Each structure stands twice: as C-alpha cells, then as structure tokens.
Amino acid sequence: MLGFQLDIKKKYELWSLVGLEPVRFSLLEFENLTGLNCEYIEDLERPHSIVTKELTSFWEMLGVHVEAGPSTQEIIAALERCEGWSRDDRKRLAYLAIFTGYIEGRKYSTPTRVSLARLVMELERFENYPWGRVAFKVLMDSVKGRDISGCYTINGFAQALQVWVYTALPELGATFGNPLPNNPSPPILAYKGRKGRRQFKEAILKFREDDEADECFEDDDDDLVEDENHDGEEDDGEECLKEIKDIVDAMISSPS
C-alpha cells in the first residue's frame, strides 16, 4: 500500500490507490481502528513535568539516565527484575512497556522521548493522555512519502497500518490477517496476524486494475516487504513485542 501512495499536500493523511479507488488513512481511521484516545491537546509531544525525587528514584530502578527516555531493551531488562517493586511501580513499568513498544515503537535499543515517558509518574494523567494522537504522529512521520525501493523502517504503531490494509482489502485480510471470529472491536483486535515475512505482491496486484502497479515491484519483491519495523530484524522485533506483552500481562494479573 505504501507503494501506491498518492501525492497529496496534507501532512497527516495518507492516500493509496486500490484498484481505481483512493483509500484514506488519517487520524480518524487510526482512531476507529485502534480505539485509542486521539483528542487534541496543546504541547502534545512536550508536556510539562517536574523531575522529582520519586522520578529520579524510579529512573534509577529502571537503569536509565534521568535525562533520557527508556528504550524497549531497558524496559525488558527491568521487567525481569521487578518482582519486589510496589504495585504502582510495576504498573508504571507496564505502561512504559506499552509506550516504548507500541506508541513510540522504535528500534529495540533506541531511547524514547523523556518528556513523554516522565508522564508515567502521574498515573491518572498517563492513563488519560491522548496516546493515540502521539502514536499516529510517530507513524505518519515514519511512512508519509517514504522511499521503499530498499530496506526501510517504520516507527510507531505499525500494526494499525497493517489492519488498515486488511480492512481496505478484505480478501487480503482474510488470507493473511488470520481474522478472529465474531469481529472483535476495535478492529485492531480482530486479527491475530501471522509471524514472519509475507509476499503480498500477487494478492495486492489482484485488486489493482492499472498497469503501472508492476513498476512498484519490478526490482526485488523482497525489498518491498523486507521489514516494516526493524531494518532486517523483523523476527527479533516481533519476539520482543511478544515478550513485552506476555510479561506485562503476567504483571497486571499478579497480586500486589
């Protein structure tokens, strides 16, 4: 779908041509697909926070410099040694796992933005923050107008983009998305997905009716679907996210 992008001026809208029909991916579609809070607030990516003793202490527990945001790698390391932490601190760690792995969704060892990560010290504020809007902006900054002639990286909640493709091309979703019964809502929960690379060329071209589509695939099919998350480390990235999810689920369900 990224190979079929239309050239439009709006920075935070993506339009792709499916057959003869243009299909839009915007904040509205992202909100409907994910169910995340996408409300508008000022200073979205630079919220005000104070470096308190409690914050400094918690960052030390994470093993992260107080002026840096934690990486997914650091969060996973902390998840393995947090058994004796207080319930609130374990909840903060679980929230940061979601933040690093899905909202920011950057490379395994890349630090996240500290101004946003610090919000976790105010649990209610963190829980009500419009993370959907943050995640959408990260994703769009990563995919809009990208050159996909070679290996490329997508940051952010890339799974939302994948489900958008499934909903735009239902037959593709049925074949590759491994849809769950009873259509769970929001749609992001309706597909189990499959591990590893998938060759989408024939499936996508089936829905294309113009000859120009072949030009998008003429060099190397593997390049187009090389990796949408971690520059050739897709399997490691998926295992990383699975590890986060499993540990966080266990933490949330464990007693105080």
C-alpha positions in Angstrom: 0.0 0.0 0.0 2.9 2.4 0.7 4.0 1.7 -2.9 0.6 3.0 -4.1 0.7 6.3 -2.3 -0.9 9.3 -3.9 0.9 12.7 -3.8 -1.2 14.9 -1.6 -0.4 18.1 0.4 -1.9 17.2 3.7 1.0 16.2 6.0 -1.0 13.8 8.2 -3.1 12.0 5.6 -2.0 9.0 3.5 -4.0 8.1 0.4 -3.3 4.9 -1.6 -4.9 3.7 -4.8 -6.7 0.4 -4.5 -7.9 -0.6 -7.9 -9.5 2.6 -9.2 -10.5 3.8 -5.7 -8.4 6.0 -3.4 -8.3 4.9 0.2 -7.5 7.3 3.1 -5.5 6.7 6.2 -5.9 9.7 8.6 -6.3 10.3 12.3 -9.9 9.4 12.0 -9.2 6.0 10.6 -6.4 5.4 13.1 -8.8 6.2 16.0 -11.5 3.9 14.6 -9.0 1.1 14.1 -7.3 1.3 17.5 -9.9 2.8 19.8 -7.1 4.9 21.3 -7.6 8.4 22.7 -6.9 10.8 19.9 -8.1 14.1 21.5 -6.3 17.3 20.7 -4.2 19.0 23.4 -1.6 21.7 23.2 2.1 20.7 23.6 1.2 17.2 22.8 4.8 15.9 22.5 6.4 18.2 25.1 4.1 18.0 28.1 5.3 19.8 31.3 6.7 17.6 34.0 8.9 18.1 37.1 11.9 16.0 37.9 11.1 14.9 41.4 13.0 12.7 43.8 10.4 10.0 43.2 11.0 10.2 39.4 14.8 10.1 39.9 14.5 7.1 42.1 12.2 5.3 39.7 14.5 6.0 36.7 17.4 4.6 38.8 15.3 1.4 39.3 14.8 1.3 35.5 18.6 1.6 35.0 18.0 4.7 32.8 19.7 8.1 32.9 17.3 10.7 34.3 17.6 12.9 31.2 16.7 10.0 28.8 13.6 8.0 28.0 13.8 4.2 28.4 14.4 2.0 25.4 12.5 -1.2 24.8 15.7 -3.1 25.6 15.9 -1.4 29.0 12.3 -2.0 29.8 12.5 -5.7 29.1 15.6 -5.9 31.4 13.6 -4.1 34.1 10.7 -6.4 33.6 12.9 -9.3 34.6 13.9 -7.9 38.0 10.7 -6.0 39.1 9.2 -8.7 41.3 9.8 -6.9 44.5 8.6 -3.5 43.3 5.5 -1.8 44.6 2.2 -2.2 42.7 2.3 1.4 41.4 5.9 1.0 40.2 5.1 -2.3 38.4 2.1 -0.5 36.8 4.4 2.3 35.7 6.7 -0.3 34.2 3.9 -2.0 32.4 2.7 1.3 30.9 6.3 2.2 29.8 6.4 -1.2 28.1 3.4 -0.3 26.0 4.8 3.2 25.4 8.2 2.0 24.2 7.0 -1.0 22.3 3.9 0.4 20.6 3.4 4.2 21.0 7.0 5.1 20.1 7.7 1.7 18.5 11.3 2.5 17.7 14.3 0.2 17.4 15.0 -2.1 20.3 17.8 -0.1 21.7 16.7 3.4 20.8 15.8 5.7 23.7 12.2 7.1 23.8 11.3 10.8 24.4 11.8 11.5 28.0 9.2 14.3 28.1 6.5 11.8 27.3 8.0 8.9 29.4 8.0 11.0 32.5 4.2 11.3 32.4 4.2 7.8 33.9 4.9 9.2 37.3 1.4 10.7 37.3 -0.6 7.5 36.7 -4.0 9.1 36.2 -2.5 11.7 33.8 -0.7 9.0 31.9 -3.9 6.9 31.6 -5.9 9.8 30.2 -3.3 11.1 27.9 -4.1 11.1 24.1 -1.6 8.4 23.3 -3.5 7.6 20.1 -2.6 11.1 18.7 1.0 10.6 19.7 1.2 7.2 18.1 -0.4 8.4 14.9 2.0 11.3 14.5 5.0 9.0 15.1 3.6 6.5 12.5 2.8 9.2 9.9 6.2 10.9 10.2 7.7 7.5 9.5 5.6 6.4 6.5 4.5 9.5 4.6 6.2 9.8 1.3 8.8 7.1 2.2 11.2 5.7 -0.4 10.5 1.9 -0.2 12.9 0.9 -3.1 15.1 -0.8 -0.5 15.0 -1.8 3.2 13.2 0.7 5.3 11.9 1.2 8.9 8.5 2.1 10.2 8.3 3.5 13.7 5.2 3.7 15.8 2.1 1.6 16.0 2.7 -0.1 12.6 0.1 -2.8 13.4 -2.6 -0.1 12.9 -1.4 0.4 9.3 -1.4 -3.3 8.7 -5.0 -3.6 9.9 -6.0 -0.6 7.7 -4.7 -2.6 4.7 -6.7 -5.6 5.9 -9.9 -3.5 6.1 -9.2 -1.8 2.7 -8.6 -5.2 1.1 -10.9 -7.7 2.9 -9.8 -10.7 0.9 -6.2 -9.9 1.7 -7.1 -9.6 5.4 -8.9 -12.9 5.3 -5.9 -14.6 3.7 -3.0 -13.1 5.6 -4.6 -11.4 8.7 -5.8 -14.6 10.3 -9.1 -12.9 11.4 -10.7 -13.9 14.7 -14.3 -15.0 14.9 -17.1 -12.6 15.9 -15.3 -9.5 14.7 -13.9 -8.1 18.0 -13.9 -4.4 18.4 -11.9 -2.2 17.8 -10.6 -3.7 14.5 -7.0 -3.8 15.8 -8.2 -6.8 18.0 -9.9 -8.6 15.1 -6.8 -10.1 13.5 -4.3 -12.5 15.0 -1.8 -12.0 12.2 1.0 -14.3 11.2 4.7 -14.4 12.1 7.4 -13.6 9.5 7.5 -12.1 6.1 4.7 -12.5 3.6 4.8 -12.0 -0.1 1.9 -9.6 -0.8 2.6 -8.8 -4.4 0.2 -11.1 -6.1 -2.5 -10.5 -3.5 -2.3 -6.8 -3.8 -2.0 -6.6 -7.5 -5.1 -8.7 -7.8 -7.0 -5.6 -6.6 -5.1 -3.2 -9.0 -6.5 -2.5 -12.4 -3.8 -0.3 -13.9 -0.6 -1.5 -15.5 1.6 1.0 -13.6 1.4 -1.2 -10.5 4.0 -3.6 -11.9 6.6 -0.8 -11.7 6.4 -0.8 -8.0 7.6 -4.4 -7.9 10.0 -4.6 -10.8 13.2 -4.6 -8.8 13.0 -7.1 -5.9 9.9 -8.4 -4.3 11.7 -9.0 -1.0 12.6 -5.3 -0.8 9.0 -4.2 -0.6 8.2 -6.4 2.3 11.7 -6.6 3.7 10.8 -5.2 7.1 8.3 -2.7 8.4 9.7 -2.4 11.8 13.4 -3.1 12.4 15.6 -3.0 9.3 16.0 -6.7 8.7 15.4 -7.7 12.3 11.7 -8.4 11.9 11.6 -11.7 13.8 13.6 -10.2 16.7 11.2 -7.3 16.8 8.1 -9.5 16.8 9.6 -11.7 19.6 10.5 -8.5 21.5 6.9 -7.3 21.4 5.5 -10.7 22.3 7.9 -10.8 25.3 6.7 -7.4 26.4 3.0 -8.4 26.1 3.5 -11.7 27.9 5.4 -10.1 30.8 3.0 -7.2 31.1 0.0 -9.5 31.2 1.6 -11.5 33.9 2.5 -8.4 35.9 -1.0 -6.9 35.7 -2.7 -10.2 36.8 -0.3 -10.8 39.7 -1.3 -9.8 43.2 0.0 -6.7 45.0 
